[in-house]
Amino acid sequence: MPASVKEMIEAANAAVPRITPAEARAMIARGDALVVDVRDAPEVEKTGKVAGAVHVSRGMLEFRADPETPYHDKAFDKQKAIIVYCASGGRSALSGKALKDLGYDKVYNLGAFKDWAESGGEVERPIDTGM
C-alpha cells in the first residue's frame, strides 16, 4: 500500500496509460472519448481547457463519475474512453486510477494541459464578460 503521494502517483501511472496529445486528438476525432479537466476552476479560467472537455475538479471526480450519487454527470459513460488531464500530470494520474477503481476500463492520462496547448491542440477559452 502506498505510503506517500509520490508512491500513489507511481501506482496510478502504472495502472493508467499515458498518452500523447496526438493520440488524444485521434481518440477525440473518433468521437468515442470524454475528455476531463481535473484542475481547479481558477486554473481553467486562466488558461482555458481542451476544446470540448468537461471540467470536474479533482475533489468532485468520483461523485460526478459514479452513477449512484446525486451528483453524477451523465457524460461519464463506461463504454467511452476517458481522457484525463491536469496541470502537470499528477492529479490526472490519481484521477485515472480513481476512475479505474470505479469500473471505467478505458482510462488514459493526457498529463499536462500545457503539453496539449503547446502541441497545437484546440483550446476553449472562458468567455470574457468584460466585468
C-alpha positions in Angstrom: 0.0 0.0 0.0 1.4 3.4 -1.0 2.7 5.5 1.9 3.3 8.8 0.2 1.8 10.9 -2.6 4.8 10.0 -4.8 4.1 6.3 -4.3 0.4 6.9 -5.0 1.2 8.7 -8.3 3.7 5.9 -9.2 0.9 3.3 -8.7 -1.6 5.4 -10.6 0.9 5.8 -13.5 1.4 2.0 -13.6 -2.4 1.5 -13.8 -3.3 4.3 -16.2 -1.6 4.6 -19.6 -0.1 7.9 -20.5 -1.0 9.2 -24.0 0.4 11.9 -26.2 -1.5 14.9 -27.4 -1.5 13.3 -30.9 -3.0 10.1 -29.5 -5.6 12.1 -27.6 -6.6 14.0 -30.8 -7.1 10.7 -32.7 -9.3 9.3 -29.9 -11.3 12.6 -29.8 -11.7 12.6 -33.6 -13.3 9.1 -33.4 -16.0 10.5 -31.2 -15.8 7.9 -28.5 -13.9 9.7 -25.8 -14.8 12.0 -22.9 -12.0 14.5 -22.0 -12.0 15.6 -18.4 -10.1 18.5 -17.0 -9.5 17.9 -13.3 -7.8 21.2 -12.5 -9.3 23.7 -10.1 -11.6 26.4 -11.5 -9.1 29.3 -11.3 -6.6 27.3 -13.4 -9.2 26.7 -16.1 -10.3 30.3 -16.0 -6.8 31.5 -16.5 -5.7 29.1 -19.3 -8.8 27.7 -20.9 -9.3 23.9 -21.4 -9.1 21.3 -24.1 -11.9 22.1 -26.5 -15.0 20.0 -25.7 -13.6 18.9 -22.3 -15.8 18.8 -19.2 -14.4 20.4 -16.2 -14.7 18.4 -13.0 -12.3 19.4 -10.2 -10.3 16.6 -8.7 -12.3 16.8 -5.5 -15.6 16.1 -7.2 -14.5 13.5 -9.8 -15.7 10.4 -8.0 -19.1 12.0 -7.3 -19.5 13.0 -10.9 -18.4 9.7 -12.3 -20.4 7.4 -10.0 -24.0 6.9 -11.3 -25.1 6.0 -7.7 -24.5 9.6 -6.5 -26.9 12.5 -6.9 -24.0 14.5 -8.4 -23.5 12.1 -11.3 -22.7 13.7 -14.7 -24.3 11.7 -17.5 -21.3 12.5 -19.7 -19.5 9.8 -17.8 -20.1 6.6 -19.7 -18.3 3.3 -19.0 -18.4 2.4 -22.7 -16.4 5.5 -23.7 -12.7 6.2 -23.3 -12.0 8.7 -20.6 -9.0 11.1 -21.1 -8.0 13.0 -18.0 -5.5 15.9 -17.7 -4.4 18.5 -15.2 -1.5 21.0 -14.9 1.4 18.6 -14.7 0.1 15.0 -14.8 -0.1 14.1 -11.0 -3.8 14.9 -10.4 -4.7 13.3 -13.7 -2.8 10.1 -12.8 -4.7 9.9 -9.5 -8.0 10.7 -11.2 -7.4 8.0 -13.8 -6.7 5.5 -11.0 -9.9 6.5 -9.2 -11.9 6.1 -12.4 -10.4 2.6 -12.9 -11.4 1.8 -9.3 -15.0 2.9 -10.2 -15.1 0.4 -13.1 -14.1 2.5 -16.0 -11.8 0.3 -18.2 -10.7 2.7 -20.9 -8.9 5.5 -19.0 -6.0 7.5 -20.3 -3.7 10.2 -18.8 -3.0 13.0 -21.2 -0.8 14.6 -18.5 -0.2 18.4 -18.6 -2.6 20.9 -20.2 0.4 22.9 -21.4 1.7 19.9 -23.5 -1.7 19.9 -25.2 -1.7 23.6 -25.9 1.9 23.7 -27.0 1.3 20.8 -29.4 -1.4 22.8 -31.2 -4.3 21.1 -29.5 -7.5 23.1 -29.7 -8.2 25.2 -26.6 -11.5 26.6 -25.5 -11.1 29.9 -23.6 -13.5 31.2 -21.0 -15.9 33.9 -22.1 -14.7 37.4 -21.1 -17.7 39.1 -19.7 -15.9 42.4 -19.5 -16.5 42.8 -15.8 
